[in-house]
Amino acid sequence: IVHGDIKLENCLVDESNDGTSFNVLLSDFDLSRSAAAAAGISGSVASFQTTRVGSGTPQYMAPEILATQSGATAQRATFASDIYSFGCCVLNALVPMAPQQMDQTTGVRSIPDAVQKSDPDLHALLQRVLVLDPAKRPTAMELLEDPVFNTEVLLEEAALGRKKDQDRVLFVIRIMI
């Protein structure tokens, strides 16, 4: 399913009974559409379930959806635009006080310098996700292979007592569970 409006406000957090983990669930599927519709497969009921062109929350919208480029036409949400929105969510969740700046020419969200200094792996992930060309964005499966989401490495680092990595381990594992 292409969600079409991924943002922090649409993430529901469900804590486990023992308080050791939580699940992040997406809500508000008003702008979503099926994978078949996103792929342009016609002749099925799924092809009628489509997102509205240019809809969503501007701070989380991919540049191709915002159509900020001169003369560009707004497009419907895609898997790639959802990945871009996910990157905005990660940035907003981990650096909530950072200014939400965009390149005025491309509409691509800027990554604060503080992210590079404090967490190079996270910075590299955001650089892969927050790019202008949707074809260059990773898929959800490719994201799971990123070092930021590699739980084996993160758990190993946490066992070594690295405070920064422990904090990231807890955050990442809670998101994934």
C-alpha positions in Angstrom: 0.0 0.0 0.0 1.2 3.5 -0.8 0.2 5.6 2.2 0.5 9.1 0.7 0.6 11.0 4.0 3.3 9.5 6.2 4.1 11.9 9.1 4.7 11.7 12.8 1.1 12.7 13.5 0.0 9.5 11.7 2.2 7.2 13.7 0.5 5.5 16.6 2.7 4.1 19.4 1.6 1.0 21.2 3.8 0.1 24.3 4.1 -3.5 25.4 2.7 -4.5 28.7 6.1 -4.9 30.3 7.3 -1.5 28.9 10.3 -2.9 27.2 9.3 -2.2 23.6 6.7 -0.6 21.4 5.2 -0.8 18.0 4.8 2.1 15.6 1.6 1.7 13.5 0.5 3.9 10.7 -2.9 5.5 10.7 -5.0 7.8 8.4 -5.1 5.8 5.2 -7.4 8.4 3.5 -4.8 9.2 0.9 -3.5 5.6 0.5 -3.9 3.4 -2.5 -3.1 -0.2 -3.3 0.1 -1.5 -4.7 -1.7 -2.5 -7.9 -3.0 1.1 -8.3 0.4 2.5 -7.6 1.9 0.3 -10.3 -0.7 1.5 -12.8 -2.5 -1.8 -13.2 -5.9 -1.0 -14.6 -9.1 -3.0 -14.8 -9.2 -3.9 -11.2 -11.1 -2.5 -8.3 -7.7 -1.5 -6.8 -7.1 0.9 -9.7 -9.9 3.1 -8.4 -8.4 3.4 -5.0 -6.0 6.2 -5.6 -4.3 9.0 -3.7 -5.2 12.5 -4.7 -2.7 14.4 -6.7 -0.5 16.7 -4.6 -2.3 15.8 -1.4 -0.5 15.3 2.0 1.3 17.4 4.6 3.8 19.7 2.9 6.6 19.3 5.5 6.7 15.6 4.8 5.9 15.6 1.1 8.5 14.4 -1.5 9.6 17.1 -4.0 7.8 15.4 -6.9 4.5 15.5 -4.9 5.1 19.1 -3.9 6.0 20.0 -7.4 8.0 23.0 -6.3 10.1 23.1 -9.4 9.1 25.7 -11.9 6.7 24.3 -14.4 6.5 20.8 -12.7 3.2 19.0 -12.4 2.3 17.5 -9.1 2.2 13.6 -9.1 0.4 11.0 -7.1 2.1 9.4 -4.1 4.3 6.4 -4.8 6.4 4.0 -2.7 9.4 6.3 -3.3 7.5 9.3 -2.0 6.5 7.3 1.1 10.2 6.6 1.7 11.0 10.3 1.4 8.2 11.0 4.0 9.7 8.3 6.2 13.0 10.2 6.1 11.3 13.4 7.1 9.7 11.5 10.1 13.1 10.2 11.2 14.6 13.6 11.0 11.7 15.2 12.9 11.7 12.5 15.5 15.4 12.5 16.2 16.2 16.2 15.7 12.8 17.8 16.6 14.3 21.3 17.2 16.1 21.5 13.9 14.7 24.0 11.4 12.7 22.4 8.6 14.6 23.9 5.7 14.2 22.9 2.1 16.3 23.7 -1.0 14.3 26.4 -2.7 15.1 25.1 -6.1 14.6 21.4 -5.7 12.3 21.2 -2.7 14.6 18.6 -1.0 14.7 18.7 2.8 18.0 19.9 4.2 19.8 17.7 6.8 21.2 19.7 9.7 25.0 19.6 10.1 24.5 18.4 13.7 23.3 15.0 12.3 26.6 14.4 10.5 28.6 15.3 13.6 26.5 13.2 16.0 25.6 10.2 14.0 27.3 9.6 10.6 25.3 6.4 9.9 22.0 8.3 10.4 23.3 11.1 8.2 24.2 8.6 5.4 20.7 7.0 5.7 19.0 10.4 5.4 21.2 11.3 2.4 20.0 8.2 0.6 16.3 8.8 1.5 16.0 12.6 1.1 17.0 12.9 -2.6 15.3 14.6 -5.5 15.2 11.6 -7.9 12.6 9.0 -6.6 14.4 6.3 -8.6 17.5 6.8 -6.4 15.7 6.4 -3.1 16.0 3.0 -1.4 13.1 0.6 -1.1 11.8 -0.4 2.3 13.6 -3.7 2.0 16.9 -1.9 1.2 16.4 0.4 4.2 16.2 -2.7 6.5 19.8 -3.6 5.3 21.1 -0.1 6.3 23.5 0.0 9.3 21.0 2.2 11.1 18.6 -0.7 11.2 21.0 -3.6 11.5 19.9 -4.8 14.9 22.7 -7.4 15.3 25.4 -4.8 14.9 23.5 -2.3 17.1 23.0 -4.9 19.9 26.7 -5.8 19.7 27.7 -2.2 20.0 25.3 -1.7 22.9 26.8 -4.7 24.7 30.2 -2.9 24.5 28.6 -0.1 26.5 28.7 2.7 24.0 26.1 5.2 25.3 25.3 6.8 22.0 24.8 3.4 20.3 22.7 2.2 23.2 20.3 5.1 22.8 20.1 4.4 19.1 19.6 0.7 19.6 16.6 1.3 21.9 15.1 3.8 19.4 15.6 1.6 16.3 14.5 -1.6 17.9 11.4 0.0 19.3 10.5 1.3 15.8 11.1 -2.0 14.2 9.1 -4.1 16.7 
